[in-house]
Amino acid sequence: MKIIEVTKNNLQDIKDDALQIISEQMECIGGSTDQQRINQALENALKTESRARLFLAYKRNELVGMCFLNVCSGLESGGDYIYINEINIRKASRGLGYGTILLNYVKSWGAKNGYRYIAAVTSDNNEASQGLFSKNGFSKSEVAWLDLNI
């Protein structure tokens, strides 16, 4: 499997793939699938000063998954850490180990860049996602996720 980090430099070459899989993820979680909004969010995430990262996973030139994350700073972690905002394996490619490969890539990328902690969130009823994270060494904590649009 080939994993590509999407940057401003290579965005034009893989923009259609990025927009497509982000749209699929937004639909899956009940978010906006408006292409203009997704494009704006992607452009924002790839600003030079941003600590957001988007990785696309390909098997034989076919897009199979993505992981969108942010590098955050935390008091509890004692420094910078990775927060996985979104991970999505396309429906036709699920159950084939691609999620584990993508998580292992993120773990290696994080270790190489000096991060020692990864956090992620998924819904209580997303057993497949919880299983993926559990199988890959993540533990579930009892935390309430709170939102406020401003």
mmCIF file of the C-alpha atoms, coordinates in Angstrom:
data_MODEL
# 
_entry.id   MODEL 
# 
loop_
_atom_site.group_PDB 
_atom_site.id 
_atom_site.type_symbol 
_atom_site.label_atom_id 
_atom_site.label_alt_id 
_atom_site.label_comp_id 
_atom_site.label_asym_id 
_atom_site.label_entity_id 
_atom_site.label_seq_id 
_atom_site.pdbx_PDB_ins_code 
_atom_site.Cartn_x 
_atom_site.Cartn_y 
_atom_site.Cartn_z 
_atom_site.occupancy 
_atom_site.B_iso_or_equiv 
_atom_site.pdbx_formal_charge 
_atom_site.auth_seq_id 
_atom_site.auth_comp_id 
_atom_site.auth_asym_id 
_atom_site.auth_atom_id 
_atom_site.pdbx_PDB_model_num 
ATOM 1   C CA . MET A 1 1   ? 0.000   0.000  0.000  1.00 0.00 ? 1   MET A CA 1 
ATOM 2   C CA . LYS A 1 2   ? 1.195   3.510  -0.796 1.00 0.00 ? 2   LYS A CA 1 
ATOM 3   C CA . ILE A 1 3   ? 0.364   6.343  1.596  1.00 0.00 ? 3   ILE A CA 1 
ATOM 4   C CA . ILE A 1 4   ? 0.667   9.942  0.460  1.00 0.00 ? 4   ILE A CA 1 
ATOM 5   C CA . GLU A 1 5   ? 0.640   13.027 2.646  1.00 0.00 ? 5   GLU A CA 1 
ATOM 6   C CA . VAL A 1 6   ? -1.463  15.682 0.944  1.00 0.00 ? 6   VAL A CA 1 
ATOM 7   C CA . THR A 1 7   ? 0.311   19.043 0.862  1.00 0.00 ? 7   THR A CA 1 
ATOM 8   C CA . LYS A 1 8   ? -0.166  22.328 -0.964 1.00 0.00 ? 8   LYS A CA 1 
ATOM 9   C CA . ASN A 1 9   ? 2.526   21.112 -3.379 1.00 0.00 ? 9   ASN A CA 1 
ATOM 10  C CA . ASN A 1 10  ? 0.764   17.903 -4.458 1.00 0.00 ? 10  ASN A CA 1 
ATOM 11  C CA . LEU A 1 11  ? -2.867  18.882 -3.847 1.00 0.00 ? 11  LEU A CA 1 
ATOM 12  C CA . GLN A 1 12  ? -3.708  19.611 -7.476 1.00 0.00 ? 12  GLN A CA 1 
ATOM 13  C CA . ASP A 1 13  ? -2.537  16.131 -8.509 1.00 0.00 ? 13  ASP A CA 1 
ATOM 14  C CA . ILE A 1 14  ? -4.795  14.314 -6.018 1.00 0.00 ? 14  ILE A CA 1 
ATOM 15  C CA . LYS A 1 15  ? -7.465  16.901 -5.202 1.00 0.00 ? 15  LYS A CA 1 
ATOM 16  C CA . ASP A 1 16  ? -10.304 14.899 -6.766 1.00 0.00 ? 16  ASP A CA 1 
ATOM 17  C CA . ASP A 1 17  ? -9.394  11.860 -4.641 1.00 0.00 ? 17  ASP A CA 1 
ATOM 18  C CA . ALA A 1 18  ? -9.127  13.967 -1.493 1.00 0.00 ? 18  ALA A CA 1 
ATOM 19  C CA . LEU A 1 19  ? -12.463 15.703 -2.068 1.00 0.00 ? 19  LEU A CA 1 
ATOM 20  C CA . GLN A 1 20  ? -14.166 12.415 -2.909 1.00 0.00 ? 20  GLN A CA 1 
ATOM 21  C CA . ILE A 1 21  ? -13.087 10.521 0.195  1.00 0.00 ? 21  ILE A CA 1 
ATOM 22  C CA . ILE A 1 22  ? -13.619 13.497 2.504  1.00 0.00 ? 22  ILE A CA 1 
ATOM 23  C CA . SER A 1 23  ? -17.136 13.810 1.069  1.00 0.00 ? 23  SER A CA 1 
ATOM 24  C CA . GLU A 1 24  ? -17.724 10.093 1.742  1.00 0.00 ? 24  GLU A CA 1 
ATOM 25  C CA . GLN A 1 25  ? -16.544 10.543 5.329  1.00 0.00 ? 25  GLN A CA 1 
ATOM 26  C CA . MET A 1 26  ? -18.744 13.602 5.864  1.00 0.00 ? 26  MET A CA 1 
ATOM 27  C CA . GLU A 1 27  ? -21.760 11.697 4.542  1.00 0.00 ? 27  GLU A CA 1 
ATOM 28  C CA . CYS A 1 28  ? -20.959 8.778  6.854  1.00 0.00 ? 28  CYS A CA 1 
ATOM 29  C CA . ILE A 1 29  ? -20.854 10.991 9.959  1.00 0.00 ? 29  ILE A CA 1 
ATOM 30  C CA . GLY A 1 30  ? -23.732 13.256 8.979  1.00 0.00 ? 30  GLY A CA 1 
ATOM 31  C CA . GLY A 1 31  ? -21.553 16.239 8.064  1.00 0.00 ? 31  GLY A CA 1 
ATOM 32  C CA . SER A 1 32  ? -21.877 18.578 5.119  1.00 0.00 ? 32  SER A CA 1 
ATOM 33  C CA . THR A 1 33  ? -21.058 17.053 1.734  1.00 0.00 ? 33  THR A CA 1 
ATOM 34  C CA . ASP A 1 34  ? -21.119 20.424 -0.029 1.00 0.00 ? 34  ASP A CA 1 
ATOM 35  C CA . GLN A 1 35  ? -18.049 20.320 -2.312 1.00 0.00 ? 35  GLN A CA 1 
ATOM 36  C CA . GLN A 1 36  ? -17.308 24.028 -1.937 1.00 0.00 ? 36  GLN A CA 1 
ATOM 37  C CA . ARG A 1 37  ? -17.350 23.751 1.854  1.00 0.00 ? 37  ARG A CA 1 
ATOM 38  C CA . ILE A 1 38  ? -15.150 20.637 1.797  1.00 0.00 ? 38  ILE A CA 1 
ATOM 39  C CA . ASN A 1 39  ? -12.736 22.336 -0.609 1.00 0.00 ? 39  ASN A CA 1 
ATOM 40  C CA . GLN A 1 40  ? -12.513 25.389 1.677  1.00 0.00 ? 40  GLN A CA 1 
ATOM 41  C CA . ALA A 1 41  ? -11.897 23.151 4.691  1.00 0.00 ? 41  ALA A CA 1 
ATOM 42  C CA . LEU A 1 42  ? -9.180  21.274 2.801  1.00 0.00 ? 42  LEU A CA 1 
ATOM 43  C CA . GLU A 1 43  ? -7.497  24.501 1.679  1.00 0.00 ? 43  GLU A CA 1 
ATOM 44  C CA . ASN A 1 44  ? -7.636  25.747 5.288  1.00 0.00 ? 44  ASN A CA 1 
ATOM 45  C CA . ALA A 1 45  ? -6.154  22.508 6.625  1.00 0.00 ? 45  ALA A CA 1 
ATOM 46  C CA . LEU A 1 46  ? -3.249  22.723 4.193  1.00 0.00 ? 46  LEU A CA 1 
ATOM 47  C CA . LYS A 1 47  ? -2.210  26.291 5.037  1.00 0.00 ? 47  LYS A CA 1 
ATOM 48  C CA . THR A 1 48  ? 1.511   26.572 5.633  1.00 0.00 ? 48  THR A CA 1 
ATOM 49  C CA . GLU A 1 49  ? 1.082   27.373 9.318  1.00 0.00 ? 49  GLU A CA 1 
ATOM 50  C CA . SER A 1 50  ? -1.460  24.587 9.910  1.00 0.00 ? 50  SER A CA 1 
ATOM 51  C CA . ARG A 1 51  ? -0.591  21.555 11.986 1.00 0.00 ? 51  ARG A CA 1 
ATOM 52  C CA . ALA A 1 52  ? -3.282  19.486 10.259 1.00 0.00 ? 52  ALA A CA 1 
ATOM 53  C CA . ARG A 1 53  ? -2.272  16.540 8.096  1.00 0.00 ? 53  ARG A CA 1 
ATOM 54  C CA . LEU A 1 54  ? -4.153  14.484 5.530  1.00 0.00 ? 54  LEU A CA 1 
ATOM 55  C CA . PHE A 1 55  ? -2.906  11.088 4.437  1.00 0.00 ? 55  PHE A CA 1 
ATOM 56  C CA . LEU A 1 56  ? -4.428  9.177  1.503  1.00 0.00 ? 56  LEU A CA 1 
ATOM 57  C CA . ALA A 1 57  ? -3.921  5.416  1.165  1.00 0.00 ? 57  ALA A CA 1 
ATOM 58  C CA . TYR A 1 58  ? -3.758  3.694  -2.206 1.00 0.00 ? 58  TYR A CA 1 
ATOM 59  C CA . LYS A 1 59  ? -3.655  0.043  -3.201 1.00 0.00 ? 59  LYS A CA 1 
ATOM 60  C CA . ARG A 1 60  ? -2.531  -0.395 -6.821 1.00 0.00 ? 60  ARG A CA 1 
ATOM 61  C CA . ASN A 1 61  ? -3.409  3.254  -7.591 1.00 0.00 ? 61  ASN A CA 1 
ATOM 62  C CA . GLU A 1 62  ? -6.929  2.829  -6.175 1.00 0.00 ? 62  GLU A CA 1 
ATOM 63  C CA . LEU A 1 63  ? -7.856  5.088  -3.270 1.00 0.00 ? 63  LEU A CA 1 
ATOM 64  C CA . VAL A 1 64  ? -8.798  2.883  -0.313 1.00 0.00 ? 64  VAL A CA 1 
ATOM 65  C CA . GLY A 1 65  ? -8.670  5.201  2.685  1.00 0.00 ? 65  GLY A CA 1 
ATOM 66  C CA . MET A 1 66  ? -7.712  8.398  4.407  1.00 0.00 ? 66  MET A CA 1 
ATOM 67  C CA . CYS A 1 67  ? -6.662  9.731  7.770  1.00 0.00 ? 67  CYS A CA 1 
ATOM 68  C CA . PHE A 1 68  ? -7.040  13.377 8.742  1.00 0.00 ? 68  PHE A CA 1 
ATOM 69  C CA . LEU A 1 69  ? -5.290  14.467 11.913 1.00 0.00 ? 69  LEU A CA 1 
ATOM 70  C CA . ASN A 1 70  ? -4.071  17.478 13.829 1.00 0.00 ? 70  ASN A CA 1 
ATOM 71  C CA . VAL A 1 71  ? -0.956  17.914 15.877 1.00 0.00 ? 71  VAL A CA 1 
ATOM 72  C CA . CYS A 1 72  ? -2.074  19.390 19.175 1.00 0.00 ? 72  CYS A CA 1 
ATOM 73  C CA . SER A 1 73  ? -0.377  20.501 22.352 1.00 0.00 ? 73  SER A CA 1 
ATOM 74  C CA . GLY A 1 74  ? -1.593  19.167 25.672 1.00 0.00 ? 74  GLY A CA 1 
ATOM 75  C CA . LEU A 1 75  ? -0.884  19.477 29.342 1.00 0.00 ? 75  LEU A CA 1 
ATOM 76  C CA . GLU A 1 76  ? -1.828  15.872 30.075 1.00 0.00 ? 76  GLU A CA 1 
ATOM 77  C CA . SER A 1 77  ? 0.383   14.512 27.286 1.00 0.00 ? 77  SER A CA 1 
ATOM 78  C CA . GLY A 1 78  ? 3.283   16.711 28.339 1.00 0.00 ? 78  GLY A CA 1 
ATOM 79  C CA . GLY A 1 79  ? 3.812   18.053 24.846 1.00 0.00 ? 79  GLY A CA 1 
ATOM 80  C CA . ASP A 1 80  ? 2.576   17.710 21.318 1.00 0.00 ? 80  ASP A CA 1 
ATOM 81  C CA . TYR A 1 81  ? 0.381   14.787 20.338 1.00 0.00 ? 81  TYR A CA 1 
ATOM 82  C CA . ILE A 1 82  ? -1.628  13.494 17.388 1.00 0.00 ? 82  ILE A CA 1 
ATOM 83  C CA . TYR A 1 83  ? -5.388  13.838 17.353 1.00 0.00 ? 83  TYR A CA 1 
ATOM 84  C CA . ILE A 1 84  ? -7.078  11.745 14.666 1.00 0.00 ? 84  ILE A CA 1 
ATOM 85  C CA . ASN A 1 85  ? -10.108 13.713 13.527 1.00 0.00 ? 85  ASN A CA 1 
ATOM 86  C CA . GLU A 1 86  ? -11.187 11.341 10.783 1.00 0.00 ? 86  GLU A CA 1 
ATOM 87  C CA . ILE A 1 87  ? -10.185 7.938  9.531  1.00 0.00 ? 87  ILE A CA 1 
ATOM 88  C CA . ASN A 1 88  ? -12.122 6.366  6.706  1.00 0.00 ? 88  ASN A CA 1 
ATOM 89  C CA . ILE A 1 89  ? -11.646 3.196  4.735  1.00 0.00 ? 89  ILE A CA 1 
ATOM 90  C CA . ARG A 1 90  ? -13.903 3.009  1.691  1.00 0.00 ? 90  ARG A CA 1 
ATOM 91  C CA . LYS A 1 91  ? -16.762 0.568  2.142  1.00 0.00 ? 91  LYS A CA 1 
ATOM 92  C CA . ALA A 1 92  ? -15.538 -1.799 -0.572 1.00 0.00 ? 92  ALA A CA 1 
ATOM 93  C CA . SER A 1 93  ? -12.102 -1.956 1.101  1.00 0.00 ? 93  SER A CA 1 
ATOM 94  C CA . ARG A 1 94  ? -13.164 -2.491 4.717  1.00 0.00 ? 94  ARG A CA 1 
ATOM 95  C CA . GLY A 1 95  ? -12.193 -5.644 6.569  1.00 0.00 ? 95  GLY A CA 1 
ATOM 96  C CA . LEU A 1 96  ? -9.048  -6.119 4.481  1.00 0.00 ? 96  LEU A CA 1 
ATOM 97  C CA . GLY A 1 97  ? -6.541  -4.672 6.965  1.00 0.00 ? 97  GLY A CA 1 
ATOM 98  C CA . TYR A 1 98  ? -6.167  -1.233 5.367  1.00 0.00 ? 98  TYR A CA 1 
ATOM 99  C CA . GLY A 1 99  ? -7.295  0.569  8.523  1.00 0.00 ? 99  GLY A CA 1 
ATOM 100 C CA . THR A 1 100 ? -4.554  -1.146 10.516 1.00 0.00 ? 100 THR A CA 1 
ATOM 101 C CA . ILE A 1 101 ? -1.957  -0.342 7.854  1.00 0.00 ? 101 ILE A CA 1 
ATOM 102 C CA . LEU A 1 102 ? -3.022  3.311  7.889  1.00 0.00 ? 102 LEU A CA 1 
ATOM 103 C CA . LEU A 1 103 ? -2.966  3.505  11.704 1.00 0.00 ? 103 LEU A CA 1 
ATOM 104 C CA . ASN A 1 104 ? 0.482   1.878  11.770 1.00 0.00 ? 104 ASN A CA 1 
ATOM 105 C CA . TYR A 1 105 ? 1.686   4.457  9.265  1.00 0.00 ? 105 TYR A CA 1 
ATOM 106 C CA . VAL A 1 106 ? 0.355   7.287  11.454 1.00 0.00 ? 106 VAL A CA 1 
ATOM 107 C CA . LYS A 1 107 ? 2.007   5.720  14.532 1.00 0.00 ? 107 LYS A CA 1 
ATOM 108 C CA . SER A 1 108 ? 5.363   5.473  12.711 1.00 0.00 ? 108 SER A CA 1 
ATOM 109 C CA . TRP A 1 109 ? 5.020   9.000  11.310 1.00 0.00 ? 109 TRP A CA 1 
ATOM 110 C CA . GLY A 1 110 ? 4.218   10.271 14.796 1.00 0.00 ? 110 GLY A CA 1 
ATOM 111 C CA . ALA A 1 111 ? 7.131   8.467  16.441 1.00 0.00 ? 111 ALA A CA 1 
ATOM 112 C CA . LYS A 1 112 ? 9.499   9.760  13.752 1.00 0.00 ? 112 LYS A CA 1 
ATOM 113 C CA . ASN A 1 113 ? 8.296   13.302 14.461 1.00 0.00 ? 113 ASN A CA 1 
ATOM 114 C CA . GLY A 1 114 ? 8.628   13.005 18.241 1.00 0.00 ? 114 GLY A CA 1 
ATOM 115 C CA . TYR A 1 115 ? 4.974   12.485 19.207 1.00 0.00 ? 115 TYR A CA 1 
ATOM 116 C CA . ARG A 1 116 ? 4.285   9.861  21.846 1.00 0.00 ? 116 ARG A CA 1 
ATOM 117 C CA . TYR A 1 117 ? 0.528   10.005 22.184 1.00 0.00 ? 117 TYR A CA 1 
ATOM 118 C CA . ILE A 1 118 ? -2.386  9.590  19.784 1.00 0.00 ? 118 ILE A CA 1 
ATOM 119 C CA . ALA A 1 119 ? -5.996  10.428 20.572 1.00 0.00 ? 119 ALA A CA 1 
ATOM 120 C CA . ALA A 1 120 ? -9.043  9.702  18.450 1.00 0.00 ? 120 ALA A CA 1 
ATOM 121 C CA . VAL A 1 121 ? -12.796 9.945  18.761 1.00 0.00 ? 121 VAL A CA 1 
ATOM 122 C CA . THR A 1 122 ? -15.580 7.826  17.327 1.00 0.00 ? 122 THR A CA 1 
ATOM 123 C CA . SER A 1 123 ? -19.257 7.502  18.061 1.00 0.00 ? 123 SER A CA 1 
ATOM 124 C CA . ASP A 1 124 ? -20.514 5.142  20.753 1.00 0.00 ? 124 ASP A CA 1 
ATOM 125 C CA . ASN A 1 125 ? -22.388 3.092  18.165 1.00 0.00 ? 125 ASN A CA 1 
ATOM 126 C CA . ASN A 1 126 ? -19.543 2.762  15.640 1.00 0.00 ? 126 ASN A CA 1 
ATOM 127 C CA . GLU A 1 127 ? -18.422 -0.700 16.673 1.00 0.00 ? 127 GLU A CA 1 
ATOM 128 C CA . ALA A 1 128 ? -16.278 -1.198 13.567 1.00 0.00 ? 128 ALA A CA 1 
ATOM 129 C CA . SER A 1 129 ? -14.235 1.925  14.307 1.00 0.00 ? 129 SER A CA 1 
ATOM 130 C CA . GLN A 1 130 ? -13.938 1.065  17.980 1.00 0.00 ? 130 GLN A CA 1 
ATOM 131 C CA . GLY A 1 131 ? -12.798 -2.437 17.009 1.00 0.00 ? 131 GLY A CA 1 
ATOM 132 C CA . LEU A 1 132 ? -10.159 -1.031 14.656 1.00 0.00 ? 132 LEU A CA 1 
ATOM 133 C CA . PHE A 1 133 ? -8.747  1.243  17.339 1.00 0.00 ? 133 PHE A CA 1 
ATOM 134 C CA . SER A 1 134 ? -8.914  -1.449 20.048 1.00 0.00 ? 134 SER A CA 1 
ATOM 135 C CA . LYS A 1 135 ? -7.178  -3.998 17.801 1.00 0.00 ? 135 LYS A CA 1 
ATOM 136 C CA . ASN A 1 136 ? -4.404  -1.460 17.307 1.00 0.00 ? 136 ASN A CA 1 
ATOM 137 C CA . GLY A 1 137 ? -3.688  -0.823 20.978 1.00 0.00 ? 137 GLY A CA 1 
ATOM 138 C CA . PHE A 1 138 ? -6.003  2.104  21.709 1.00 0.00 ? 138 PHE A CA 1 
ATOM 139 C CA . SER A 1 139 ? -7.922  2.059  24.963 1.00 0.00 ? 139 SER A CA 1 
ATOM 140 C CA . LYS A 1 140 ? -11.381 3.499  25.398 1.00 0.00 ? 140 LYS A CA 1 
ATOM 141 C CA . SER A 1 141 ? -11.825 6.174  28.028 1.00 0.00 ? 141 SER A CA 1 
ATOM 142 C CA . GLU A 1 142 ? -14.999 7.600  29.471 1.00 0.00 ? 142 GLU A CA 1 
ATOM 143 C CA . VAL A 1 143 ? -14.886 11.147 28.128 1.00 0.00 ? 143 VAL A CA 1 
ATOM 144 C CA . ALA A 1 144 ? -17.809 13.313 27.083 1.00 0.00 ? 144 ALA A CA 1 
ATOM 145 C CA . TRP A 1 145 ? -17.200 15.149 23.797 1.00 0.00 ? 145 TRP A CA 1 
ATOM 146 C CA . LEU A 1 146 ? -18.770 18.608 23.956 1.00 0.00 ? 146 LEU A CA 1 
ATOM 147 C CA . ASP A 1 147 ? -19.437 20.872 20.964 1.00 0.00 ? 147 ASP A CA 1 
ATOM 148 C CA . LEU A 1 148 ? -20.265 24.530 20.455 1.00 0.00 ? 148 LEU A CA 1 
ATOM 149 C CA . ASN A 1 149 ? -20.496 26.263 17.086 1.00 0.00 ? 149 ASN A CA 1 
ATOM 150 C CA . ILE A 1 150 ? -19.396 29.911 17.310 1.00 0.00 ? 150 ILE A CA 1 
# 
